[in-house]
Amino acid sequence: MTERSLGGVVCPKVESIAVRLAVATGCDVRRNEIAGGIRLEADLPAYLSEPRRKVVLAVVADADTYGHERTADGDRLWVLIRNEVEQCPGDR
């Protein structure tokens, strides 16, 4: 499976979320294929402008699940896109 796939098929939803998250945070997005889907993670900068904050909020709204982690190294946002056929409507 590719790192951009759900069940071996490239999914535009995963790509869209990953690109928007990278642009909004200015950070690389890490991708992990996990049981049930794809988890995308990005470090959050100390400050997000209002337009970038709105993009981050739109990204998490498009994800199936999301969360925020605070560590000694900084803040991290993660989103999960579930591995379901309806997530990639072009593959039906």
N, C-alpha and C positions, 0 to 999 in steps of 0.2 A: 504494500500500500504506500502511496505517496503521502508526504506530510500534509498535503492540502486536500486530502480526500476523506470522504465518508464512505466506508465500505468499498474502497478501491476506485471510487468515482470522484473526479474533481467537482467540487461544489462551489458555485458562485457565492453563496452566502458566507462560507468560510473565508474566501478571498476578500470579499467586500469588507467584512468585519476586520480582518487582519490589516488591510491597507488603511482603513479609516483610523484604526487604533494607532498604527505607526505614525500617521500624519499628525494626529491630535496630540500624542505624547512626545513626539520627536525621538522615540526610542525604538529599538528593535523589538519585534514581537516574537516571542518563543512559542513554538507549536509542539504539542504533545498529543499523540494519539492515545486515548485511554479507552477503557471498556465503556461503550455507550456513546462515544463521540470524539470530538477534538477540543482540546483545551488550549486557549490562546492566553498568553500572559505578557504584560508589559509593565516596566517600571514607570512610576508616575513621577514627573518632575515636581519640585517643591512648589512651583507656581504654574497654574494653567490660566491663560487668558480666557475671557468670557466666551469668545467664539470656539476655542478649543474645548472648553468645558462642555459646551453644548454638543459638540461632536462626540465626546466621550459618553455623554448621557444617551445620545441616539444609538451609539454602538451597543451599550448595555441593554437598551430597549429591544434591539434586534436579536440579541443572544437568547438562548433558552434558559440559561442560568448564569449568574455573575457573582463576583465577590471582590472584596478588598482585603488585602493583608498588609499589616504594618509590622516591619521588622527593624532591627537595629541598623540595617543597611538602607532603609527607606520604605516607601509605599509601593505596593504592587497591585495592579488590577488584573483580574482573570475573568474570562468568559468561557462558557461551554456551549458548543453547538452539538446537539444530539444527533446520533446516527440513526436517522429515520428517513424513509423514502420521501415523505412529504417535505423534508427540508431541501430537497433538490428537485423541484417540480419539472425541470427539463429532462430528467432521467426516467420519467414515467412512460 
